[in-house]
Amino acid sequence: MEVLINATLLTMLAVVTVAIVLQRHLFGVVVLTTIYSFLMASVLIVLDAVDVAMTEASVGAGISTVILLATLHLISTTEMRSFRTKVLPLVVAIGTGALLVWGTLALPPFGTADAIIHKHVGPRYLSDTIKETGVPNAVTSVLADYRGYDTLGETTVIFTAGIGVMLLLRGMRRRGRTEEGGDGQ
């Protein structure tokens, strides 16, 4: 049953991806990327990565949608046709994808219990997490206690990026008002 759910969700992700690529109206692209984020969060829930799914739903579908809609308010909502050739970006994308696939060939198969990563600190986290942190959820203890500075750094980067986007949008809005109203005379 889980395989059927995964196959259905991944098929829906592929369909939405193709729809995003073919869409020319930017509002439609924003709506489709929001749907994509919710589908991706669903895939992560099926894979038992609930914490990552919550992050994907809140950042990918929530905050990103708000920022993209605010941006659409400031710009034209229809994508202009490109007059440049699309061969170079296609070659770069295919090359990057090929390098990523080639890089994963040396990895152990997905879900293998005897992989190296599962023999290092994972057993210690699972056996000592309640004793060392007092938190019964191993994922929470790893994110909040064992890797707290890393999590704080990631949160700081996301917060800084959000503030930067808000400042850029605010600057665009001010420039639009001064161009429309002149110098105030």
Secondary structure, 3 states (H helix, E strand, C coil): CHHHHHHHHHHHHHHHHHHHHHCCEHHHHHHHHHHHHHHHHHHHHHCCCHHHHHHHHHHHHHHHHHHHHHHHHHCCCECCCCCCCCHHHHHHHHHHHHHHHHHHCCCCCCCCCCCHHHCCCHHHHHHHHHHHHCCCCHHHHHHHHHCHHHHHHHHHHHHHHHHHHHHHHHHHHHHHHHHHHCCCC
